[in-house]
Amino acid sequence: MGDKRALVTGGAGLIGSHVVDLLVREGWKVRILDNLEPNTHKRGKPAWINERAEFIQGDIRDRATVAAALDKIDIVFHQAAYGGYMPEIAKYVHVNSLGTAQMLEVIREKNLPVKKIIVASSQAVYSEGAGECPKHGLVFPPVRPIEQLRRGDWQVHCPICGEITKSVPTPENAPVGGETVYGLTKVDQEKLVLLWGKQIGIPTVALRYSCTYGPRQSMFNPYTGVIAIFCTRLLNNLPPILYEDGEQTRDFSFVEDIARANLLAAESDKLDGFAVNVGSGRGVPIREIAETISDALKIDIAPEARGEFRPGEMRHLTSDTTRTAAAGYKPHVDLSEGIARYIDWIKAQSDVRDYFSEAEKILKSKGIVHRVEVVND
């Protein structure tokens, strides 16, 4: 086909905007649909929106807007979602679940010639990742009970015998459930898209992103990324706050690598019909992230663990990337280079305020952040 025409929903955001830039560089015609959610875009339309892309400001929940945005589109990169650890339940379901369902409905009703849909999913769909029990081998433990966390026991125990498990990379066939409202709506989004694709006979792919970070990560939304939060805290001479004991691990992906995974999913048929992990395959302790950022900024403030935790949050999550690797995906940017590039970007921003402290009060009042109960023997 001649010019490939893409719609990138959420194309002003962290991942969406990098997908747009990559597609434009590759010669695609690109349209962006973004509502410029104030939690993320406090100062309105960001300067980084690619001027060679068409921009529609509108809401994924508005049927007429979505129909107009889909006009003459070949491939949809569906990145639009309400994200983070906010206390609103209905808004997540409305934007993420209903918005996705309605977009699929519009394509089918209007018989639009869309050739493929790639939907942004997340490692938040998993409950507790995969573990290895000394007795029972590979197990998929359920989320750690809140009573256990209240005792300050952060370990992941075997669901069969209760032994402490060792974290191993989580494959795509691990059970999905989502232990946060956001995670739940990501399960909705990927299942809706994959199911619809099978029914209609259009190839669809759900990319389960690991923790994505990089330039353009919102400094205003204090729920979206630990690297952004730690940077803004340190730049304001405040300590990074660690939940649990800071030894929980995450798999981090630089945003440009995530954009390349989207392009691969669009151009290859090897991932069609699948939910696919996109990550580095390496788990890094959160405490180490705080220390790496502190070193890079040359701001020597030790992180603080105050015995707080978020119920439903997983302890360890490393993506098993066998499936994406087999399709030809390989991350290019390692963590130290990625953090350095993020720091260069954030230092160039004006008025880097700490939005976390204010948000933290809300999270505690809404019961999203809890404290360990001190037990006196």
Summary of the structure (lengths in Angstrom):
residues: 377
radius of gyration: 20.4
end to end distance: 72.2
largest distance: 73.3
contacts: 1280
relative contact order: 0.14
helix: 34%
strand: 20%
